[in-house]
Amino acid sequence: EVQLVESGGGSVQAGGSLRLSCAASGSAVSNLYMAWFRQAPGKEREGVAYLATNGGTDYTYAVAGRFTISKDNAKDTLYLQMDSLKPEDSAMYYCAADQYAFNLGNAYRYWGQGTQVTVS
């Protein structure tokens, strides 16, 4: 069983930066396809960034060029560097993982509890 714990959320002014972390246990992140999702109040959960086991990445259009997904295999931790933040980036951010590739789709088996990001 894979467990995911997010951290790093908080409140920031528009134009600022945050780095989210997702610590994984139960499986090495090197073996997992991983992604970041977000959900704002009243909106559907959307895929934000995806990282394949071979290092390939994908981003939703709204964050491309501003967000960067990466991982540290030695620490079994996934990251999301968020720069040039906008108020519309405010949401609960979730880490997701699976042994199969779902890119920005919702079918991941393992999910974290989320970390709140607020941009004013």
C-alpha positions in Angstrom: 0.0 0.0 0.0 1.4 3.4 -1.0 0.9 6.3 1.3 1.3 9.9 0.3 1.7 12.9 2.5 1.7 16.5 1.0 3.2 19.5 2.6 4.3 23.0 1.6 1.0 24.7 1.0 0.2 28.2 2.4 -0.8 31.7 1.6 1.2 33.8 -0.8 0.7 37.0 -2.8 0.2 37.0 -6.5 3.5 36.6 -8.3 5.0 34.7 -5.5 6.3 31.1 -5.3 5.6 27.9 -3.3 7.1 24.5 -3.4 4.8 21.6 -2.6 6.3 18.2 -1.4 4.7 14.8 -1.5 6.5 12.1 0.6 5.8 8.6 -0.4 6.0 5.4 1.5 5.3 1.8 0.7 6.9 2.0 -2.7 9.8 3.8 -4.3 8.8 6.8 -6.3 11.1 5.6 -9.0 8.6 2.9 -9.7 5.5 5.1 -9.7 3.8 7.3 -12.2 2.9 10.4 -10.2 0.9 13.6 -10.6 -0.4 16.7 -8.9 -4.1 17.6 -8.9 -6.0 20.6 -7.6 -9.6 21.3 -6.6 -11.0 24.7 -5.9 -14.4 25.1 -4.1 -17.2 24.4 -6.5 -15.0 23.1 -9.2 -14.0 19.7 -10.4 -10.6 18.2 -9.5 -8.2 18.8 -12.4 -4.8 17.4 -13.2 -2.0 19.9 -13.0 1.3 18.2 -13.6 2.4 14.6 -14.4 5.7 12.8 -14.1 6.3 9.5 -15.7 8.8 6.9 -14.5 11.1 7.7 -17.5 11.1 11.4 -16.5 8.6 12.5 -19.1 6.3 15.4 -17.9 3.0 16.9 -18.9 1.3 20.0 -17.6 -2.2 21.5 -18.0 -2.2 24.5 -20.2 -3.0 26.9 -17.3 0.2 26.2 -15.5 2.7 25.3 -18.3 5.8 27.5 -18.0 5.0 28.4 -14.4 5.0 25.1 -12.6 7.6 22.4 -12.5 7.1 18.8 -11.4 10.1 16.8 -10.2 11.1 14.1 -7.8 14.0 13.0 -5.6 14.3 9.2 -5.8 16.7 9.1 -2.8 14.1 10.8 -0.6 11.0 9.2 -2.2 9.5 12.6 -2.6 7.6 14.3 -5.4 7.7 18.1 -5.7 5.8 20.9 -7.4 7.6 24.2 -7.8 5.0 26.8 -8.4 6.2 30.2 -9.7 4.3 33.4 -10.8 1.3 32.3 -8.8 -2.1 33.7 -9.6 -5.3 34.0 -7.5 -6.9 31.4 -9.8 -4.2 28.9 -8.7 -5.8 28.9 -5.2 -7.0 25.3 -4.5 -6.4 22.2 -2.4 -3.5 20.4 -4.1 -3.3 16.6 -4.1 -0.5 14.2 -4.9 -1.5 11.0 -6.7 0.5 7.9 -7.7 0.0 4.5 -9.4 2.0 1.7 -10.9 0.2 2.5 -14.2 0.3 5.7 -16.3 -2.8 7.9 -16.2 -1.1 11.2 -17.2 -3.5 14.0 -16.0 -6.5 11.6 -15.7 -8.2 10.9 -12.4 -7.7 7.1 -12.2 -4.8 7.0 -9.8 -5.1 4.4 -7.1 -3.2 6.3 -4.4 -4.0 9.8 -3.1 -2.7 12.1 -0.4 -4.9 14.2 1.9 -4.1 17.5 0.2 -2.4 20.8 1.1 -4.1 24.2 0.7 -2.7 26.9 -1.5 -4.1 30.4 -1.3 -3.0 33.2 -3.6 -4.2 36.7 -3.0 
